Amino acid sequence: MGYERSNIGRMTGYVYGEQPDDPAVVKLNTNENPYPPSAAVERAMRGFDADTLRRYPPATAEPLRRLVAERLGVLPEQVVVTNGGDEALRLAITTFVDPGATFGTTDPGYSLCPVLAGVQGCAVEAISMTTDWSVPGDFARRLNARGTRLACIVNPHAPSGALVEAGTVAAIAAELDGVLLVDEAYVDFVDPALGHDLTPLVAERDNVLLLRTLSKGYSLAGLRIGFLVGDAGLIDPVVTKTRDSYNVDAIAQELGTAAYADQKHARKTWRAVLRERHRLVDELRARRFRVAESQANFVLAEASGDRSAKTVFEGLRQRGILVRHFDTPRLAQSLRITVGTPAENDALIEALDDIL
């Protein structure tokens, strides 16, 4: 007999991707940026004054908060800096969803969301994506019928990489009675030619939150820093009530600010990932995988014919290459593959040829 709350006892925790100790492993399973962060990050790290660690950091990460606001064309009061995107999700659920109320999401979606909802003690209404990985047209109506207080759409979607266009997101926000959280963890890798930008929605709607992270686009997954952007009325209770005091440490603030300021370097890595994404899709399709159109730094490759995705997954693992396999009915025949460097992608393709 345990001492945890009953809802904690009933729930299943988040299953994270494998983190190997061997540096020789080709790691294409957790959607990290394959390129190093800006040199400005290393300079900031080397120049960091350790004596400052005896004091608490800026409570609201004000330098980074103002930099984000300036770059996105919003006020600092519309931004809250968080300990990674995951804390941003937790804060949104804590702030806007009563225990026992309903949290809405897609199926499939980010698997941490139902876990955080379970911790909060709220119900989850997961709406199935369509066969082409679109959000169904009755998404908001169905969530309204359940009295949903907060709904999350990952855009570009995980694990497919499909992009929901701005007009569709705006229509969902207009119809939804609760708050719409758009998790834009992978938005930096969207093809610039599409002109995709949801930040105008923040000015148009008082029920929209955008989540961004420096883990992917800025190569800082090991640092844990992200932020939420929204109407000041949404951000204020997060900053002043539900956020942990001093939630982002001094080192993360310093290095995160350096990385976010160097847009030239970040955009260079995004372009490199986009080029390799195109090549990887072509190579996989040439090997009879069905690959969804992706605007993220990963692709979802479905094995065709009598091939077993799990067998391919295990074969790659035996050859020192990690990808992600989700043992769920809809994804059982698919592999989510992070876009790596040219050399890493070459190793993947060579291993696939060996296995197949």
C-alpha positions in Angstrom: 0.0 0.0 0.0 1.5 3.3 -1.1 1.1 6.8 0.2 0.6 8.6 -3.2 -2.7 10.2 -4.1 -5.2 7.8 -5.7 -5.0 9.5 -9.1 -1.1 9.2 -9.0 -1.4 5.5 -8.1 -3.7 4.9 -11.1 -1.7 6.8 -13.7 1.3 5.7 -15.9 4.3 7.9 -16.0 6.0 9.4 -19.1 8.2 7.1 -21.1 11.3 9.1 -22.3 13.5 8.2 -25.2 16.6 6.1 -24.6 19.7 8.2 -23.6 22.8 6.1 -24.5 26.1 6.6 -22.8 28.1 5.5 -25.8 29.0 8.5 -28.0 29.4 6.3 -31.0 25.7 5.6 -31.1 23.8 7.4 -33.8 21.0 9.0 -31.8 18.0 9.7 -33.9 15.3 9.0 -31.3 14.6 12.2 -29.3 14.4 15.0 -31.9 17.5 16.9 -30.8 19.2 19.4 -33.1 22.1 17.5 -34.7 24.2 20.6 -34.8 25.9 22.4 -31.8 24.6 25.6 -30.3 26.0 29.0 -31.2 29.6 29.8 -30.3 28.1 32.6 -28.2 26.8 30.0 -25.8 30.3 28.6 -25.1 31.6 32.2 -24.7 28.8 32.9 -22.2 29.5 29.7 -20.4 33.3 30.4 -20.1 32.6 34.0 -19.0 30.0 33.1 -16.4 30.9 34.4 -12.9 30.5 31.5 -10.5 30.3 33.9 -7.6 26.9 35.0 -8.8 25.5 31.6 -8.0 25.3 32.4 -4.3 22.5 34.8 -5.2 19.1 33.9 -6.7 18.7 34.5 -10.4 16.4 37.2 -11.9 13.0 36.0 -10.9 11.3 36.4 -14.2 14.4 36.0 -16.5 13.9 39.5 -17.5 16.7 39.9 -20.1 15.6 36.9 -22.0 11.9 37.7 -21.5 12.5 41.2 -23.1 14.5 39.7 -25.9 11.8 37.2 -26.8 9.1 40.0 -26.6 11.1 42.2 -28.9 11.7 39.5 -31.5 8.1 38.4 -31.5 6.6 41.8 -31.5 4.8 41.5 -28.1 5.1 43.1 -24.7 7.3 41.5 -22.0 4.1 41.1 -19.9 2.9 38.6 -22.6 5.9 36.3 -22.1 6.9 33.9 -19.3 10.2 32.0 -19.4 10.0 28.4 -18.2 12.3 25.5 -17.3 11.9 23.9 -20.7 8.7 23.4 -22.7 7.6 20.7 -20.3 7.3 23.1 -17.4 5.3 25.4 -19.7 2.8 22.6 -20.3 2.6 21.8 -16.6 2.0 25.5 -15.7 -0.7 25.8 -18.3 -2.6 22.7 -17.0 -2.1 23.8 -13.3 -3.3 27.3 -14.1 -6.3 26.7 -16.3 -7.7 23.2 -15.6 -9.5 22.4 -12.4 -9.0 18.9 -10.9 -11.8 16.9 -12.3 -12.2 19.2 -15.3 -11.3 18.2 -18.9 -8.0 18.7 -20.8 -8.2 18.3 -24.5 -5.6 17.0 -26.9 -5.1 15.0 -30.1 -4.5 11.3 -30.5 -1.7 10.7 -31.1 0.0 13.7 -29.6 2.7 14.6 -27.1 2.5 11.7 -24.6 3.6 13.9 -21.7 0.3 15.8 -21.8 -2.0 13.0 -20.5 0.6 12.4 -17.8 0.5 16.0 -16.6 -3.3 15.9 -16.8 -3.2 12.8 -14.6 -1.0 14.5 -12.1 -3.5 17.4 -11.9 -6.3 14.9 -11.5 -8.3 16.0 -14.6 -9.9 14.0 -17.4 -8.4 13.8 -20.8 -10.4 14.0 -24.1 -8.2 12.9 -26.9 -9.6 13.5 -30.4 -8.2 11.2 -33.1 -6.3 12.8 -36.0 -7.6 12.1 -39.5 -5.8 9.6 -41.8 -3.7 12.4 -43.3 -2.7 13.7 -39.8 -5.1 16.7 -39.9 -7.0 18.0 -36.9 -10.7 17.0 -37.5 -13.1 19.8 -38.3 -15.3 19.1 -35.2 -12.3 19.3 -32.8 -13.4 22.4 -30.9 -17.1 21.4 -30.9 -16.4 18.0 -29.4 -14.1 19.6 -26.7 -16.7 22.2 -25.9 -19.3 19.5 -25.4 -17.0 18.1 -22.7 -16.5 21.5 -21.0 -12.8 21.5 -21.9 -10.8 24.2 -20.1 -7.6 23.8 -22.0 -6.7 22.1 -25.3 -3.3 21.4 -26.7 -2.3 21.0 -30.4 1.3 20.2 -31.2 2.1 22.1 -34.4 4.1 20.9 -36.3 2.4 17.7 -35.0 4.3 15.0 -33.3 4.9 12.3 -34.3 3.9 13.0 -37.9 5.5 16.4 -38.5 2.3 17.6 -40.2 1.6 21.4 -40.0 -1.7 22.8 -39.2 -2.0 26.1 -41.2 -2.6 29.4 -39.3 -6.2 29.8 -40.6 -7.2 26.4 -39.2 -5.6 27.2 -35.8 -7.4 30.6 -35.7 -10.7 28.9 -36.5 -10.2 26.4 -33.7 -9.3 29.2 -31.2 -12.4 31.2 -32.2 -14.7 28.2 -31.7 -13.1 26.8 -28.5 -14.7 27.9 -25.2 -11.4 27.3 -23.3 -7.8 28.1 -23.8 -5.9 26.8 -26.9 -2.3 26.0 -26.2 -0.3 25.5 -29.4 2.9 23.6 -28.7 5.4 25.0 -31.2 8.4 23.0 -30.1 9.3 22.3 -33.7 8.2 25.4 -35.5 11.7 26.6 -36.2 12.1 23.8 -38.8 9.0 24.9 -40.8 10.0 25.7 -44.4 10.3 29.5 -44.5 8.7 29.6 -47.9 5.4 28.7 -46.2 5.4 32.0 -44.3 3.9 30.2 -41.3 3.4 32.5 -38.3 0.9 32.2 -35.4 2.2 35.2 -33.3 -0.5 37.5 -34.8 -3.1 35.2 -33.1 -1.8 36.4 -29.7 -3.0 39.9 -30.5 -6.3 38.7 -32.0 -7.4 36.2 -29.4 -7.3 36.3 -25.6 -7.4 32.5 -25.3 -4.3 31.5 -27.3 -1.0 30.4 -25.8 2.1 29.7 -27.9 4.7 27.4 -26.4 8.3 27.6 -27.7 11.5 25.9 -26.6 15.2 26.4 -27.1 15.7 22.6 -26.9 15.3 21.9 -30.6 15.9 25.0 -32.7 18.7 26.4 -30.6 20.4 23.1 -29.7 19.9 23.5 -25.9 18.0 20.3 -25.0 20.4 19.7 -22.2 19.8 23.1 -20.7 16.0 23.1 -20.3 14.6 26.5 -21.2 11.4 27.6 -23.0 8.7 30.1 -22.8 5.0 30.8 -23.3 3.5 33.7 -25.2 0.0 34.9 -24.9 -2.5 37.6 -23.9 -1.3 39.3 -20.7 -4.4 38.1 -18.9 -3.3 34.5 -19.5 0.4 35.1 -18.7 -0.1 37.1 -15.5 -1.5 34.3 -13.3 1.3 32.0 -14.5 4.0 34.5 -13.6 2.6 35.7 -10.3 0.8 32.6 -8.9 1.5 29.1 -10.4 5.1 29.5 -11.5 7.8 28.3 -9.2 9.9 31.0 -7.6 13.2 31.4 -9.5 12.1 28.7 -11.9 14.9 29.2 -14.4 18.5 29.1 -13.0 21.1 31.7 -13.6 23.2 29.6 -16.0 20.3 28.7 -18.1 19.2 32.3 -18.4 22.7 33.5 -19.4 23.3 30.8 -22.0 19.7 30.8 -23.2 19.9 34.6 -23.9 23.1 34.1 -25.8 21.7 31.4 -28.0 18.4 33.2 -28.7 20.3 36.4 -29.6 22.3 34.6 -32.3 19.5 34.1 -34.8 22.0 33.9 -37.7 23.6 30.7 -36.3 20.2 29.2 -35.3 18.8 29.8 -38.8 21.8 28.2 -40.4 21.2 25.0 -38.5 17.5 25.1 -39.4 18.3 25.3 -43.1 20.7 22.4 -42.8 18.1 20.3 -41.1 15.5 21.2 -43.8 18.0 20.1 -46.6 18.6 16.8 -44.9 14.9 16.3 -44.2 14.2 16.4 -47.9 17.0 14.0 -48.6 16.0 11.6 -45.9 12.3 11.5 -47.0 13.5 10.7 -50.6 15.8 7.9 -49.4 13.1 6.4 -47.2 10.5 6.5 -49.9 12.9 4.9 -52.3 13.0 2.0 -49.9 9.2 1.7 -49.9 8.5 3.4 -46.6 5.4 5.6 -46.6 6.6 9.0 -45.2 4.2 11.7 -44.0 5.0 15.3 -45.2 6.9 16.8 -42.3 7.7 20.3 -41.2 9.6 19.3 -38.1 13.1 18.0 -37.5 11.9 14.4 -37.8 9.9 12.2 -40.1 7.4 9.4 -39.5 8.1 6.4 -41.8 5.6 3.6 -42.1 6.8 0.2 -43.1 5.0 -1.3 -46.1 4.1 -4.8 -47.0 5.0 -7.6 -44.7 7.8 -5.6 -43.1 7.7 -5.2 -39.3 8.5 -1.7 -38.0 9.5 -3.2 -34.7 11.9 -5.6 -36.4 13.5 -2.8 -38.3 13.7 -0.7 -35.0 15.5 -3.6 -33.2 17.8 -4.2 -36.2 18.8 -0.5 -36.2 19.4 -0.6 -32.5 21.7 -3.7 -32.8 23.7 -1.7 -35.3 24.1 1.3 -33.0 21.3 3.5 -34.4 18.5 4.6 -32.2 15.1 5.7 -33.6 11.7 5.8 -31.9 9.0 3.1 -32.1 5.6 3.6 -30.4 3.8 0.3 -29.6 0.3 1.7 -30.1 -2.2 0.4 -32.7 -2.0 3.4 -35.0 1.8 3.7 -34.9 2.9 0.1 -34.5 4.1 0.0 -38.1 5.9 3.3 -38.0 9.2 4.7 -36.9 9.8 8.3 -35.9 13.3 9.2 -37.1 15.1 12.4 -36.1 16.8 14.2 -39.0 20.6 13.9 -38.2 23.7 15.2 -39.9 24.5 14.0 -43.4 26.9 11.4 -41.9 24.3 10.2 -39.4 21.6 9.9 -42.1 24.0 8.0 -44.3 24.7 5.6 -41.5 20.9 5.1 -41.1 20.3 4.4 -44.8 23.2 2.0 -44.9 21.9 0.1 -41.9 18.4 0.0 -43.4 19.7 -1.4 -46.6 21.5 -4.1 -44.6 18.4 -4.9 -42.6 16.0 -4.9 -45.6 
